[in-house]
Amino acid sequence: MTQVRMPETPYGQYILTTGEGIVGQIEMVWGRFLYESRFQGKRPIADVGPGRCWFTRQNPDDIVAIDNAPDLVEYYTAQQLRITLGSAYEIPFPDAYFEGVFCCWLFEHLPDPARAILEFHRVLKPGGLCCIVVPTPADMVAFYADYTHIRPFTTNSLRQLAAAGGFARVRMENLPWTRGMRMVYRRFGERASYRYVLFADRYLRRLGIRNADHLVLDAWK
């Protein structure tokens, strides 16, 4: 059996030590929702900046994680996940290779988001879907609680970013409203938590109840 060596860099250690317990469990619920609502049936899919690989784990056969931290690549490779060294600026795959590109909570850290969106467009097949999740300016105190954050995004700035990347067809919406999800998970488990997300997405959204702190950009090539 392959021995998994713990990452040695501060970033690698941060990624692994902040995803324990309920945090990691909730991430898997979000991963399932974002995969099944947008990417099911598409292959291959790139997960750019995968963090703890909660999206990659939704379908390890068809999703390739791309990370710029060598120790995390080594760590998750030992767990039999498909992960390769690269970045949002340099995805190590040819043009028109992926049917989907997913990227969650990375663009707010990037000095040059336009360069990244161009790279996403390059590796997508015609008709392929790019899905990007970003924070908004709704709570700037929470946003700047992370010193590595550079900018939040609005619907207008996301639309401009998509146009700069060459995407003509876009859709933008907030994440579903899921306050109290940790309590639901602790009391009723993963299945109830997932149903809660679906209920919020399908019904609460119609009432204008949504997560104003985070935006999802869906853009088709």
ZIJOUR-V364821 format. One line per field, one symbol per residue. phi: phi as a letter, one per 40 degrees, with the letter a starting at -180 (. if undefined). psi: psi as a letter, one per 40 degrees, with the letter a starting at -180 (. if undefined). A space follows every 50 residues. Layout:
phi: ???
psi: ???
This chain:
phi: .cccccdbcdccccdcccbcgcccccdcccdccccccbbdgcacbcbcgc fcgccdccaccbbbcbbcbdccdccccccgccabciaccaccacdfcbca bbabfbcccccbcccccccccccccdgcbbbbbbcbcdbccccccbcccb acbbcccccccccccgccbbabaccccbcgcccccccbgccccccccccc ccbcdccgcacccabbbbbbc
psi: hhhhhiieidddddddeefibdddddddddddddddedeheiiihhghfe befdddedgddehhihiehdddddddddefihhihaiddghfiiifdiei hhhhfddeehdgddddddddddeiiheihhhhhiiiedgddddedheehd iiiiddddddddddeehdhihhiiiihfhedddddddeaddddddddddd ddddddeehiheehihhhhh.
